[in-house]
Amino acid sequence: MRSKKRTIAKAATYAVLLIISFICLVPFYWMIRSSLMDMSQIFTMPPVWIPNPIKFSNYKEALTMLPFAKYFSNTLIVVILSVSGTVITSSLCAYSFSRINWKGRDKVFGILLTAMMIPFAVTLIPTFIGWQKLGFVNTYVPLVLPAWFGGGVFNVFLLRQFFKTIPKELDEAAIMDGAGHFTIYSKIILPLSKPSLIVVGLFSFMGSWNDFLGPLVYLNDGDKFTLSLGLMQFQGMYTAQWQYMMAAASVVVIPTVVIFFMGQKYFIEGISMTGMKG
């Protein structure tokens, strides 16, 4: 009886998860199918779920209406610099907070955590004024440089929690062999922290790729626009042409979906292991 109840409960859980997954995937499928249709088919009732004929030419026309290749290369520059800076500096900070004993370490870390409670909008204006005084408005510096100074409090917290799950006996053995902190960090901690580093990289990638407010505030030159700003510009110019709008939106969204599915194994593993030790 108990085994039968477990089977029924598991089946019910899977059924609910399938329904929720279907609800979440419908808007994504609707975007893809609309990008492959004629304008006349998109809003017909009852809805047409499978495009007929399939028009891949919508993507070619949408991507040539505006310089999306330029927007893609601009976005790639910002993403690569931001992700690399975030992973490197947040892991260095996390190592300091988790593996090195120094006076006031936990108090400083507690103060840093309070920064997570400050909304981004509160610091937006003074931050913009600061970058303007330095002459970095209309450059990628405000979008990239902060990633190289700590990588974000949340990422430091995530990596610190993971690093604390690694036995300190490994550090002690390395020190006895003459290793310093940088050697321990690069040769022991980082190789054992691959899942958590990938999680931080995924978060950073998705944040940089989808960032709209940052480029909107700091970039004025159309040649420096990222994909998010390019999509906004496309929406303003071609609002009535939904098949092209959906094609452009698909090009912006699909890379994040692909990257997430490629790294989801490490994502789940990194998140689940982070809270194993306080």
KEKE-3310 file (N, C-alpha, C; in steps of 0.2 Angstrom, whole numbers, plus 5000, padded with zeros to 4 digits):
npx = (5004:5010:5020:5012:5005:5016:5020:5009:5009:5021:5018:5008:5015:5024:5015:5010:5021:5024:5013:5015:5027:5023:5015:5024:5032:5024:5023:5036:5036:5026:5031:5042:5034:5027:5037:5040:5029:5017:5011:4997:4993:4996:4987:4976:4960:4952:4968:4983:4994:5005:5016:5012:5015:5032:5042:5057:5063:5059:5068:5080:5076:5072:5084:5092:5086:5090:5106:5110:5120:5131:5126:5126:5140:5144:5137:5143:5156:5154:5148:5158:5169:5162:5158:5170:5177:5168:5169:5182:5186:5176:5178:5191:5188:5179:5187:5196:5186:5183:5193:5204:5210:5207:5207:5192:5185:5172:5164:5166:5161:5148:5144:5145:5135:5124:5123:5116:5103:5101:5092:5094:5090:5091:5105:5107:5107:5118:5128:5128:5132:5145:5152:5150:5157:5170:5171:5166:5154:5144:5153:5159:5164:5157:5148:5156:5168:5164:5162:5175:5179:5176:5165:5151:5140:5132:5137:5149:5145:5139:5149:5158:5151:5151:5165:5167:5163:5173:5186:5197:5208:5215:5220:5230:5238:5244:5250:5260:5268:5274:5266:5258:5245:5239:5243:5236:5223:5222:5226:5219:5207:5199:5199:5191:5179:5171:5157:5151:5157:5153:5139:5140:5145:5135:5124:5130:5132:5118:5113:5121:5119:5105:5104:5096:5093:5106:5114:5105:5105:5119:5124:5124:5127:5122:5130:5136:5126:5119:5111:5099:5095:5095:5084:5074:5074:5071:5058:5052:5052:5046:5034:5021:5024:5024:5029:5042:5046:5045:5055:5067:5066:5067:5080:5088:5084:5086:5100:5103:5094:5100:5113:5109:5103:5114:5122:5114:5116:5127:5122:5112:5119:5128:5120:5114:5124:5129:5123:5127:5135:5137)
npy = (4994:5006:5008:5009:5021:5030:5029:5034:5047:5051:5051:5060:5072:5073:5075:5087:5095:5093:5100:5113:5116:5115:5126:5136:5135:5138:5152:5154:5145:5151:5163:5158:5151:5161:5169:5162:5164:5171:5188:5188:5175:5175:5181:5174:5166:5151:5149:5146:5134:5127:5134:5137:5141:5138:5151:5155:5165:5177:5179:5182:5194:5202:5203:5211:5223:5231:5234:5221:5212:5220:5224:5212:5209:5219:5216:5204:5208:5215:5205:5195:5201:5205:5193:5186:5194:5194:5181:5179:5189:5188:5175:5176:5185:5177:5167:5173:5177:5164:5155:5161:5167:5182:5198:5204:5198:5191:5201:5211:5204:5203:5216:5218:5210:5217:5226:5220:5223:5235:5244:5244:5255:5266:5269:5273:5286:5294:5285:5286:5300:5300:5291:5300:5311:5306:5304:5293:5290:5284:5274:5257:5255:5258:5247:5236:5237:5237:5223:5218:5222:5214:5207:5206:5205:5195:5184:5183:5178:5166:5159:5159:5151:5139:5136:5134:5121:5113:5103:5109:5103:5100:5112:5114:5103:5107:5119:5114:5108:5119:5127:5143:5155:5159:5148:5138:5142:5143:5130:5120:5125:5131:5120:5111:5118:5119:5117:5128:5139:5139:5141:5154:5160:5158:5165:5178:5179:5178:5190:5200:5198:5200:5213:5228:5241:5246:5248:5257:5268:5272:5272:5281:5282:5274:5265:5258:5251:5238:5221:5221:5235:5237:5228:5236:5247:5242:5238:5250:5255:5245:5241:5236:5225:5210:5197:5200:5206:5195:5187:5194:5195:5181:5178:5185:5179:5165:5162:5163:5153:5141:5141:5140:5127:5120:5121:5117:5106:5108:5119:5115:5107:5115:5125:5116:5111:5122:5126:5117:5118:5130)
npz = (5000:5004:4995:4983:4986:4986:4972:4966:4971:4966:4952:4951:4955:4944:4934:4937:4936:4923:4917:4922:4915:4902:4902:4904:4892:4882:4878:4873:4862:4855:4851:4843:4833:4827:4822:4810:4802:4790:4791:4791:4797:4810:4820:4818:4821:4824:4833:4823:4824:4819:4807:4790:4774:4781:4784:4783:4779:4785:4796:4790:4783:4795:4802:4793:4792:4803:4809:4816:4817:4821:4833:4839:4840:4848:4860:4863:4866:4878:4886:4887:4893:4905:4911:4912:4921:4932:4936:4939:4949:4959:4963:4969:4979:4987:4990:4999:5009:5014:5016:5021:5037:5044:5053:5058:5047:5046:5050:5040:5029:5033:5032:5019:5014:5017:5007:4997:4999:4995:4983:4965:4958:4968:4968:4955:4949:4956:4953:4939:4938:4943:4934:4923:4926:4926:4912:4905:4900:4887:4883:4885:4897:4910:4910:4911:4919:4933:4935:4937:4950:4962:4957:4961:4975:4978:4970:4976:4989:4985:4980:4991:5000:4994:4993:5007:5009:5005:5011:5024:5026:5015:5011:5022:5020:5007:5011:5019:5010:5005:4997:4993:4996:4983:4975:4981:4979:4965:4961:4969:4975:4964:4953:4960:4962:4950:4947:4954:4949:4936:4938:4943:4932:4922:4928:4927:4913:4908:4915:4909:4895:4894:4899:4900:4905:4909:4897:4891:4899:4898:4885:4870:4857:4842:4835:4845:4852:4861:4859:4866:4866:4853:4849:4855:4848:4835:4838:4840:4827:4818:4823:4819:4811:4815:4812:4809:4821:4830:4825:4827:4841:4844:4840:4849:4861:4860:4861:4876:4881:4875:4881:4894:4895:4891:4902:4913:4921:4929:4935:4943:4951:4957:4964:4973:4981:4987:4999:5008:5019:5032)
capx = (5000:5014:5023:5007:5004:5022:5020:5004:5011:5026:5015:5005:5021:5027:5010:5009:5027:5023:5008:5018:5032:5019:5012:5030:5035:5019:5024:5042:5034:5022:5036:5045:5030:5025:5043:5040:5023:5015:5007:4990:4992:4998:4982:4969:4956:4956:4975:4987:5000:5010:5016:5011:5022:5037:5045:5064:5066:5058:5074:5085:5074:5072:5091:5095:5083:5094:5113:5110:5127:5135:5123:5128:5147:5144:5135:5148:5161:5152:5147:5164:5173:5159:5158:5177:5178:5164:5171:5189:5186:5171:5181:5196:5185:5176:5193:5198:5181:5181:5199:5210:5208:5210:5204:5186:5183:5165:5160:5166:5157:5141:5142:5144:5128:5118:5123:5111:5096:5100:5089:5099:5087:5094:5112:5108:5109:5124:5133:5129:5135:5152:5154:5150:5163:5176:5171:5166:5148:5144:5158:5157:5167:5152:5145:5161:5173:5162:5163:5182:5180:5172:5160:5145:5140:5128:5142:5154:5142:5138:5156:5160:5147:5153:5172:5167:5162:5179:5189:5203:5214:5218:5225:5235:5243:5247:5255:5266:5272:5277:5261:5255:5237:5237:5243:5230:5217:5222:5227:5215:5200:5196:5197:5185:5173:5169:5150:5149:5160:5149:5133:5141:5146:5128:5121:5133:5130:5111:5112:5124:5116:5098:5104:5093:5094:5113:5116:5100:5108:5126:5126:5121:5129:5119:5135:5138:5121:5119:5105:5093:5094:5093:5078:5070:5074:5067:5051:5049:5052:5043:5029:5016:5026:5025:5033:5049:5048:5046:5061:5072:5066:5070:5088:5090:5082:5088:5107:5102:5091:5105:5118:5106:5102:5121:5125:5109:5118:5131:5118:5108:5124:5131:5116:5112:5130:5131:5121:5128:5139:5137)
capy = (5000:5012:5008:5011:5028:5033:5029:5039:5054:5053:5052:5067:5077:5073:5077:5094:5098:5094:5105:5119:5116:5117:5133:5141:5134:5140:5158:5153:5142:5156:5167:5154:5150:5168:5171:5158:5164:5177:5192:5186:5169:5176:5182:5171:5162:5148:5150:5141:5132:5125:5138:5134:5138:5140:5156:5156:5172:5182:5180:5186:5201:5205:5205:5216:5229:5235:5231:5216:5209:5225:5224:5205:5209:5224:5212:5199:5211:5216:5199:5191:5205:5205:5186:5184:5198:5192:5174:5179:5193:5185:5169:5179:5188:5172:5163:5177:5176:5157:5151:5165:5170:5189:5201:5207:5195:5190:5208:5214:5200:5204:5223:5218:5207:5222:5230:5217:5226:5242:5243:5247:5262:5271:5271:5274:5293:5295:5281:5289:5306:5298:5289:5306:5315:5302:5304:5286:5289:5282:5269:5251:5255:5257:5241:5230:5238:5235:5216:5217:5224:5210:5203:5206:5203:5188:5179:5181:5174:5160:5155:5158:5145:5133:5135:5132:5114:5110:5102:5114:5099:5101:5118:5113:5099:5111:5123:5110:5106:5125:5131:5149:5155:5159:5141:5134:5145:5141:5123:5116:5127:5132:5114:5108:5122:5120:5118:5134:5144:5139:5144:5161:5162:5158:5171:5184:5179:5180:5197:5205:5197:5203:5220:5234:5248:5249:5251:5262:5274:5274:5272:5286:5281:5268:5260:5254:5248:5230:5218:5224:5242:5236:5226:5241:5251:5238:5238:5257:5256:5240:5238:5232:5219:5206:5192:5202:5207:5189:5184:5197:5193:5174:5178:5188:5175:5158:5160:5162:5146:5136:5142:5138:5120:5117:5122:5116:5100:5111:5124:5112:5104:5121:5127:5111:5110:5128:5127:5111:5120:5137)
capz = (5000:5005:4989:4979:4987:4983:4965:4964:4973:4961:4946:4952:4955:4937:4930:4939:4933:4915:4916:4923:4910:4896:4902:4903:4886:4877:4875:4869:4856:4851:4848:4837:4827:4824:4818:4804:4798:4787:4796:4791:4800:4817:4824:4815:4826:4830:4831:4819:4829:4814:4801:4784:4774:4785:4781:4787:4776:4790:4800:4785:4782:4801:4804:4789:4793:4807:4810:4821:4817:4825:4840:4842:4842:4854:4866:4864:4869:4885:4889:4888:4898:4911:4913:4914:4927:4938:4939:4942:4955:4964:4966:4973:4986:4990:4993:5005:5015:5016:5017:5025:5043:5045:5058:5056:5041:5046:5051:5034:5025:5035:5030:5012:5012:5017:5000:4993:5001:4992:4976:4960:4957:4973:4966:4948:4948:4958:4949:4932:4938:4944:4927:4918:4928:4924:4905:4903:4897:4880:4882:4888:4904:4916:4909:4911:4924:4940:4936:4939:4956:4966:4954:4964:4982:4978:4967:4982:4994:4982:4980:4998:5003:4991:4995:5014:5009:5003:5017:5025:5027:5008:5012:5026:5016:5002:5015:5022:5004:5003:4993:4995:4995:4976:4972:4984:4975:4958:4959:4973:4975:4957:4950:4964:4962:4944:4946:4957:4945:4930:4940:4943:4925:4919:4931:4924:4906:4907:4917:4904:4889:4894:4902:4895:4908:4909:4890:4889:4903:4897:4878:4866:4850:4839:4833:4851:4855:4862:4856:4870:4864:4846:4849:4857:4842:4830:4840:4838:4820:4815:4828:4815:4807:4820:4811:4810:4828:4833:4823:4830:4848:4844:4839:4856:4867:4859:4864:4883:4882:4873:4886:4900:4894:4891:4909:4918:4925:4934:4938:4948:4956:4961:4969:4978:4985:4990:5006:5012:5025:5033)
cpx = (5004:5017:5018:5006:5010:5022:5015:5006:5017:5023:5011:5010:5023:5021:5009:5015:5027:5018:5011:5024:5029:5017:5018:5033:5030:5021:5031:5040:5030:5026:5040:5040:5028:5031:5043:5034:5022:5011:5000:4988:4993:4992:4975:4966:4952:4964:4978:4993:5006:5011:5016:5010:5026:5041:5052:5066:5064:5064:5079:5083:5074:5079:5095:5091:5087:5101:5114:5117:5132:5132:5126:5135:5148:5142:5140:5154:5160:5151:5153:5168:5169:5159:5165:5179:5175:5167:5178:5189:5182:5174:5187:5193:5182:5181:5195:5193:5180:5187:5205:5207:5211:5205:5198:5183:5175:5161:5160:5161:5149:5139:5141:5137:5123:5118:5118:5104:5095:5097:5094:5096:5090:5100:5113:5110:5116:5130:5134:5133:5143:5155:5155:5156:5169:5176:5170:5158:5148:5150:5155:5160:5162:5149:5149:5165:5170:5163:5170:5184:5175:5167:5153:5144:5137:5133:5147:5151:5141:5144:5159:5157:5150:5161:5172:5166:5168:5184:5196:5209:5218:5223:5231:5240:5247:5252:5261:5270:5275:5272:5259:5248:5235:5238:5237:5223:5216:5222:5223:5208:5196:5194:5191:5179:5170:5161:5148:5151:5155:5142:5134:5142:5139:5124:5123:5132:5123:5110:5115:5121:5109:5098:5101:5094:5101:5115:5111:5103:5114:5128:5121:5122:5126:5124:5137:5132:5122:5112:5099:5091:5092:5086:5072:5069:5070:5060:5048:5048:5047:5037:5024:5018:5029:5029:5040:5051:5049:5053:5067:5072:5069:5078:5091:5089:5086:5095:5107:5099:5096:5110:5115:5106:5109:5124:5120:5112:5122:5127:5115:5113:5127:5127:5114:5118:5132:5129:5122:5132:5139:5144)
cpy = (5006:5013:5011:5019:5032:5034:5034:5046:5056:5055:5059:5073:5078:5076:5085:5098:5099:5099:5112:5121:5118:5124:5138:5141:5137:5147:5158:5150:5147:5161:5164:5153:5156:5171:5168:5159:5171:5181:5190:5180:5170:5177:5179:5167:5157:5148:5144:5140:5130:5130:5134:5139:5141:5145:5158:5163:5178:5184:5184:5193:5205:5208:5209:5222:5234:5231:5226:5213:5213:5224:5217:5206:5214:5220:5207:5202:5212:5210:5195:5195:5205:5198:5184:5188:5196:5186:5175:5183:5191:5179:5171:5181:5182:5168:5167:5177:5169:5154:5155:5168:5177:5193:5205:5204:5194:5196:5211:5211:5202:5211:5222:5215:5212:5226:5226:5219:5232:5241:5247:5254:5268:5273:5273:5281:5295:5291:5284:5296:5305:5296:5295:5310:5312:5302:5297:5285:5288:5277:5262:5250:5254:5250:5235:5231:5236:5227:5214:5219:5220:5205:5202:5203:5196:5183:5178:5177:5167:5156:5154:5152:5139:5131:5132:5124:5110:5109:5106:5109:5099:5107:5117:5108:5102:5116:5120:5108:5113:5129:5137:5149:5155:5152:5137:5136:5142:5133:5118:5118:5128:5125:5110:5112:5123:5121:5125:5140:5144:5142:5152:5164:5162:5164:5177:5184:5181:5187:5202:5204:5201:5210:5225:5241:5250:5252:5257:5269:5277:5275:5276:5284:5274:5263:5256:5251:5240:5228:5220:5230:5241:5233:5231:5246:5248:5238:5245:5258:5251:5237:5234:5226:5214:5200:5193:5203:5201:5186:5187:5195:5186:5174:5181:5183:5168:5157:5159:5155:5141:5136:5139:5130:5117:5116:5120:5110:5104:5116:5121:5109:5109:5124:5123:5110:5116:5129:5121:5113:5128:5141)
cpz = (5000:4998:4983:4980:4985:4976:4963:4965:4968:4954:4946:4952:4948:4933:4931:4936:4926:4913:4916:4917:4903:4896:4901:4896:4880:4874:4871:4862:4852:4848:4842:4831:4824:4820:4811:4800:4794:4792:4797:4795:4808:4822:4822:4821:4822:4828:4827:4822:4825:4808:4795:4778:4779:4782:4785:4784:4781:4794:4796:4785:4789:4803:4799:4789:4798:4808:4816:4822:4821:4832:4843:4844:4848:4860:4868:4868:4877:4889:4891:4893:4905:4915:4916:4921:4933:4940:4942:4949:4961:4967:4971:4980:4990:4994:5000:5011:5018:5018:5021:5031:5044:5049:5055:5049:5041:5046:5044:5029:5026:5032:5022:5010:5013:5011:4995:4994:4998:4985:4971:4958:4961:4971:4959:4946:4950:4955:4942:4933:4939:4937:4922:4920:4926:4916:4902:4900:4890:4878:4886:4895:4910:4916:4911:4917:4931:4941:4938:4946:4961:4963:4956:4971:4982:4975:4973:4987:4991:4982:4987:5001:5000:4993:5002:5014:5007:5009:5018:5025:5020:5008:5016:5023:5011:5005:5017:5016:5001:4998:4996:4994:4987:4973:4975:4980:4968:4956:4963:4973:4969:4954:4954:4964:4955:4943:4949:4952:4938:4932:4940:4936:4921:4922:4927:4917:4905:4909:4912:4897:4889:4897:4897:4899:4908:4902:4889:4893:4900:4890:4874:4858:4847:4837:4839:4855:4856:4859:4860:4867:4856:4845:4851:4851:4836:4832:4839:4831:4816:4819:4824:4812:4812:4819:4811:4817:4832:4831:4826:4837:4849:4844:4846:4861:4866:4862:4872:4884:4880:4879:4892:4900:4894:4898:4915:4923:4931:4938:4944:4954:4960:4966:4974:4983:4989:4997:5010:5019:5026:5034)
residu = (MET:ARG:SER:LYS:LYS:ARG:THR:ILE:ALA:LYS:ALA:ALA:THR:TYR:ALA:VAL:LEU:LEU:ILE:ILE:SER:PHE:ILE:CYS:LEU:VAL:PRO:PHE:TYR:TRP:MET:ILE:ARG:SER:SER:LEU:MET:ASP:MET:SER:GLN:ILE:PHE:THR:MET:PRO:PRO:VAL:TRP:ILE:PRO:ASN:PRO:ILE:LYS:PHE:SER:ASN:TYR:LYS:GLU:ALA:LEU:THR:MET:LEU:PRO:PHE:ALA:LYS:TYR:PHE:SER:ASN:THR:LEU:ILE:VAL:VAL:ILE:LEU:SER:VAL:SER:GLY:THR:VAL:ILE:THR:SER:SER:LEU:CYS:ALA:TYR:SER:PHE:SER:ARG:ILE:ASN:TRP:LYS:GLY:ARG:ASP:LYS:VAL:PHE:GLY:ILE:LEU:LEU:THR:ALA:MET:MET:ILE:PRO:PHE:ALA:VAL:THR:LEU:ILE:PRO:THR:PHE:ILE:GLY:TRP:GLN:LYS:LEU:GLY:PHE:VAL:ASN:THR:TYR:VAL:PRO:LEU:VAL:LEU:PRO:ALA:TRP:PHE:GLY:GLY:GLY:VAL:PHE:ASN:VAL:PHE:LEU:LEU:ARG:GLN:PHE:PHE:LYS:THR:ILE:PRO:LYS:GLU:LEU:ASP:GLU:ALA:ALA:ILE:MET:ASP:GLY:ALA:GLY:HIS:PHE:THR:ILE:TYR:SER:LYS:ILE:ILE:LEU:PRO:LEU:SER:LYS:PRO:SER:LEU:ILE:VAL:VAL:GLY:LEU:PHE:SER:PHE:MET:GLY:SER:TRP:ASN:ASP:PHE:LEU:GLY:PRO:LEU:VAL:TYR:LEU:ASN:ASP:GLY:ASP:LYS:PHE:THR:LEU:SER:LEU:GLY:LEU:MET:GLN:PHE:GLN:GLY:MET:TYR:THR:ALA:GLN:TRP:GLN:TYR:MET:MET:ALA:ALA:ALA:SER:VAL:VAL:VAL:ILE:PRO:THR:VAL:VAL:ILE:PHE:PHE:MET:GLY:GLN:LYS:TYR:PHE:ILE:GLU:GLY:ILE:SER:MET:THR:GLY:MET:LYS:GLY)
# end
